[in-house]
Amino acid sequence: MKRFVHPLISSTVLALVSAWIASGCKPAETPSAAAAKGAGGMVFQVVAVEARLQPVAEVVSLVGTVTPNESVEIKSETDGVVQTIAFSEGQSVEAGALLLALDHTKFQAALQESEASLELSRANFERAQQMFRGKLIAQQEFDQASATFQVNQSAVELRRRLLKDARIVAPFSGTTGARQISPGQVISRNTPLTTLVDLSVMKVELSLPERFLGQVRIGQKVDFHVDAYPTERFSGEVYFISPQLDPGTRTALVKARVANPEARLRGGMLAQLDLSVRLRESALVIPEPSVMASGDTNMVFVVSPQNQAVMRPVRLGMRLAGKVEVLSGIEPGEKVVVEGGKKIFPGAPLKLSGPESTAPYLQ
């Protein structure tokens, strides 16, 4: 019975035998030389850059909320009729500036009545004091005159406070919110009048997962952006880390201060944060395009000292913008192929492009 031999295999064997006889039975070529001849002696031009050591920060992406440095709802502490509204909506005011005044006539009249009673009780107290020293009145009468004087003193202080409360002033410098009352309106105690917000400095509040808590410290920098300015980055500094975790979420409240001189940030904005939780001063980094994924294995082509392609498996760490950290597989200073890797093979002879081609990968 004859055995079937595939024509392609037969012709390949005959070609190799003929070439071996023609060469005078010379020793077999190395795999790289054979590969080069198999490619017709072609040299492949590629772009390759050196693996470099550089600082790498591990960044955690979190979502936070922008809040004002100070924010308060302005309310009345007493009943009255709105007489004067001294602010405009959205106006910047200084601390102590008048915001609103109530009709103070009834407060003024009550104060004058109390002051008159105080003067009378003072005169009675001083007279009783002299008579008590001369033993002309009993201790009980003196105590009564003293108590009346003290009660009237307290009444005057209360009336003065009520008169003062008829003028509502800004507790700190800031920007007023929407006006919620009108002139002539009768208001009661705790009636909301407006809001006052300090926008000069903003705060970003976020819930930090427990596993990152040990890597955050006071004074640490945070970067974030908001939807209102998607291409702009804002920077803040951590000033508060909660001493206890939320038992339900296992997160800690962290706050960072952000300068806001142009009042572009507003309370309630959603902040997309990048928080650096770990910094490695000397990490090996290569351009991300040099990495080829093969199943669960990542490979790169390394340029050998003889300018030949050598395929290496690598173990990767953090991924950065356009770069990736290499934990093992290559050494600092070795060149990896970033362009042209799809057309080469192990042992392929390489020609490296000039500096103008590698410049974009060195930034």
SULZINOR-V828894 format. One record per pair of residues at least 24 apart in sequence whose C-alpha atoms are under 7 Angstrom apart, sorted by the first residue. I is the first residue (numbers start at 1). J is the second residue. Records with the same first field share a line. If there is no record, write none. Layout:
I->J  J
This chain:
32->347  348
35->347  348
36->348  349
43->349  350  351
44->349  350  351
45->350  351  352  353
46->337  339  340  350  351  352  353
47->337  338  339  340  352  353  357  358
48->335  336  337  338  352  358
49->335  336  337  358
50->333  334  335  336
51->284  285  286  332  333  334  335  336
52->284  285  286  332  333
53->282  283  284  285  332
54->281  282  283  284  285
55->279  280  281  282  283
56->279  280  281  283
57->276  278  279  280
58->276  277  278  279
59->274  275  276  277
60->274  275  276  277
61->273  274  275
62->272  273  274
63->206  271  272  273
64->204  205  206  270  271  272  273
65->204  205  206  268  269  270  271
66->202  203  204  205  266  267  268  269  270  271
67->202  203  204  267  268
68->197  198  199  201  202  203  267
69->198  199  201  202  203
70->197  198
71->196  197  198
72->195  196  197
73->192  194  195  196
74->192  193  194  195  196
75->190  191  192  193
76->189  190  191
77->165  189  190
78->165  188  189
79->187  188  189
80->186  187  188
81->184  185  186  187
82->183  184  185  186
83->183  184
84->183
85->183
89->176  177  178  179
90->175  176  177
91->175  176
92->174  175  176
93->173  174  175
94->172  173  174
95->170  171  172  173
96->169  170  171  172
97->169  170
98->167  168  169  170
99->168  169  170
100->167  168
101->166  167  168
102->166  167
104->163  166
107->159  162  163
108->163
110->159
111->156  159  160
114->152  155  156
115->156
117->152
118->149  152  153
121->148  149
122->149
125->149
173->198
174->198  199
199->260  263
200->259  260  261  263
201->257  258  259  260
202->257  258  259  260
203->255  256  257  258
204->255  256  257
205->253  254  255  256
206->253  254  255
207->251  252  253  254
208->251  252  253  254
209->250  251  252
210->250  251  252
212->277
215->277  278
216->277
222->273  274  275
223->273  274  275
224->271  272  273  274
225->271  272  273
226->269  270  271  272
283->325
284->325  326  332
285->323  324  325  326
286->323  324  325
287->322  323  324  338  361
288->322  323  324
289->338
290->336  337  338
300->336
301->336  337  341
302->334  335  336  337
303->335  336
307->349  350
308->347  348  349  350
309->345  346  347  348  349  350
310->346  347
311->346
